[in-house]
Amino acid sequence: MLRSLKDLEGYNVKATDGEVGKVVDFLLDDERWVIRYLVVQTGRVFLGGARVLVSPISFQPPQWADHTFPVNLTMERVKNSPSVDTDKPVSRQHERDLSGYYGYQSYWGSMQPWGIGMQPAMLAGPVVPSLPHAGDDTPEDVHLRSAREVRGYHVQGTDDSIGHIADFVVDDESWVVRYLVVDTRNWWFGKHVLIAPQWATGVNWAERQVHVDMSRDAIKAGPAWNANDPVNRGYEARLYDYHGRPVYWADANDGPLPVVRADRHPG
């Protein structure tokens, strides 16, 4: 099912022996457009109110009605996890520390969202040698960005600015970002549109811009989206048909996710 990322903020994260805290942010993979970690604000008693990272790899079936993400970790296990400054982009080295601590296989170096497949739980098994990483693998090799920070980035079309990112729509099983929710109210009162991140041609982190190969008028005339309505397959079909793009669900496994080129600037 597809869900708004904003709607998932405030969800409780529950360990096997107690409450860990509430979701306050998400860390977005800026290469594959996949949510890699939940940023969880712990309570004052637990960890003194610190923030910790929790991976969907550790998830048990979510309790959607109760707004709860149960994880197969103890509170002590989470408490002793490697510290990470969630206010800054997270490097691959930090991810290695987290993966090593929890005993997770690494996902990077593969064309699939989660290394060997589409589901994060597939990486919770016995650790195997990591797949080779195609790029630089130094502590400065940052790949994770705060979803809250990316909200507000301007979306630049081929001829003009279109609007700004207001939210993300994600698949609640694979945690792949299926759509950027673009607020166009600066030009068209009250209208929100969806754009698949694979339609982006690049991201300029220094200028806080996402570039897409679509004109402003093409976006303006496209199907509008109401945040109160679920994103169903009927709407998706109309959206892809309007923009003349191949649908991602044509392949049962969704296929590999393309890399979005980014102008990387530390921090």
N, C-alpha and C positions, 0 to 999 in steps of 0.2 A: 504494500500500500504506500502511496505517496503522502507525505506529511510536511507541513510547514515547520521549518526549524524554530521559528519564534514560538510556535505552540508547544515545543518540547522544553523550552526554558522553564525552570521552576519544578521540573519533574524530580522526584526523590530517587536517590540511588541507595539501594539497600544491600548491605553485605549479608553473608550467611548468618551473622550473629548480631546484626543491628544496623541502624541507619548511619550512612556515611555523610550525606548532605544533599544539597540541591544543585541541579544543573544551572550554571550561570553563563556558559559559553561553550563553543565547540571549536576544535582546531581542524582547519580545512587544509587538505593536501593541495598545494597550489600547482601541482603537475597533473594530477588525475581527477581533481574535483571529487574527492571522497572525504567524508568526515572520519578522521582517524581517532580522535579522542573527545570525550566529554570533559569539560572543565567543571569540577565539582567544588562548590563552596562548602567546607565542612563546618560543623557546629563548633561553638566555643569550647565545649568540653572535649570534643574529639579533635586532636591536632591543633587546638588553640585557634580555630577558625581559619586555618590555612586553606589554600586551594590545591587540589590534586588532580591528576589526569587519570581517567578511566577509559579503557579501550572497549569498543564493542566486542572484541574478541572474548572478553570475560562475561558477556551477557548471558543470562538465562532468559527464558521467554518473557518479554515485557508485559507488565500489567497495565494495559492502556487505560482501562476504566479507573484505576487507582492512581494514574500518573506516576508510575513507579518503574524503575529499571533495576531488577534484581541482578546481582552479579555473583559469580561463584568464587568470591574472595572473602576472606575474613577482614574485619576492621583493622586488626593488627597488621595484616599483609599490606593493606592500602596505606596505613599510617607510616610504615617503614619504606615506602617506595621512594625512588630517587627524586629529589626536589627539582622542580623546573620553574623558571620564571615565565608564567603564562602571559605576561604583558609584552613579551618579545617573541619574534618568530623562533620556533623550536628547531634546532639543528638535527641532522641525522645522528650525530653522536649521542644526543640526549635520547633519541628514540632507541638507539642500540642499548643504552643503559636500562631503559624501561623494559624493552623486550627481554634482555638478559635476566633482569630481576624477576620478571613474571614467568620466564621460560617459554615465551612466545616465539614462533618462527617469524622472520622478517618478511615483509610484503614487497619491499622495493626490488627493482631489477626485473619485474615481470610486467607483461602487458595486461594482466588481469587485475581487477581492483584490489584483491587480497592475496597476492602472490600466486597461489596455485588454483584460485577459483574466485567465485563471486561473493562468497559468504565469509565474514570475519571469523566465524567459529571454526573454520577449516584450519586456522593457524594456531589453535589451542592445543593441538596434539604434540607428540614428541618432537623436540627440536631437531631440525635437520640443517645441514650446511646452507648458509645464506646464498641466495642467487646473487651473481655478480651485479654490482651497480654500474650503470652505464656512464654516470657522470662523476664529478668530483665528490669525494667522500670525506671531507674534512669537517671539523666542527663548525666552520662558517657556511657549510652547505645547507642552507635553511630551506625547508619545504612546507612547514606548517604555519598557517596564518589564522588569527582569531576571526571567526565569522562575524562577530560584532564589529570588528575593525573594518572588515571589507564592506559591510553595509554602509551605504553612503558613497561608495565609489561611483564615479560617473561612468555611464555607458556611452561610448563614442561610436556612432555609426560611420558609414563611408563618406557621408556628406555633412553631418552635423551631430551635436550631442542629442541623445535620446531621452535621458533621464538618469536616475541613480538606482543602485541596488538597494532594495528594501528588505529582502528576505531571500531564503533559499527553500526549494522544495526537494526533499530527499526521499529515497526509497528506504523504508524502515527495516528492510532485511539486509540489503547490501551496503547501506549508508552511502550510496552513490548520490551525488547532487545531480538531479535530473534537470532542474530549472533554476535560473536566476529570476527572481521576481523584480521587475523593473517598474519603479514609480515614475510615471511621466507627467505628474500633475503640474510641473512647471510649464508644460505646453498644452496638455489636454486635461482639463479638470477631472480629477477623480479616477483616471484610468490607470490600471495596472496591466502589464503584459508579461508573458513568460518567454524567456529565451534560454535555449539549451546551452550549457557552457561550451559544448563542442562546436558551437557556431562562433565562438570567440576566436579572433586571430591573434590575440596577445593581451598581456596585462602589464601595465606600467605601474609598478608599485610606488615609485617615487611621486608620480603625478596622480596617483589614486584613480586610475582609469582602466576600464575594460573595453577593448576594441572589438567590434563585431563587423562582419562583412555584409551588413544590411543597411539600407537607407532609412532615414528617419520616416519618410512617407510609408515605406513598406511596413515598418513597425506600427505606425499610426493606424493603418488600415487593417491590421491583423486582429485575431480574436482577442477580446478583452478577457481578463480573469478577475473573478470576484473571490476575495480571500475567504469568504464564508462558504464557498462551494468547494467540494473535493475535486482534485484533479483526477478525472477518470479517463479511461482509454478513448472514449468518444471525443472528449475535448482534445486529447493529445493527437488523435488522428486528424482532426480539423486543423490543428496548429501546424503539424508537419506538412500536411497537404497544402496549406496556404503558402508556406515558405518554400515548398518544393524540396524538402529534405528527406533523405531516407530514414525510416523509423528505426529506433534502436531495438525494438522488440521483435524485429523480423527474425533475428537469430535467437533461439531459445536460451542461449547463454549470454546474450547481449554483445558478445564479441569483446575485443580489447578496447580499452578506453584510450583515445588519442591524447597526446601531451599538448597542452596549451603553452605556447611560447610566452615567456615572461621576461621582462626587463628587470633583472634582479638587482636590488639594492639592499645591502645589509640593514636590518632593522626595519 
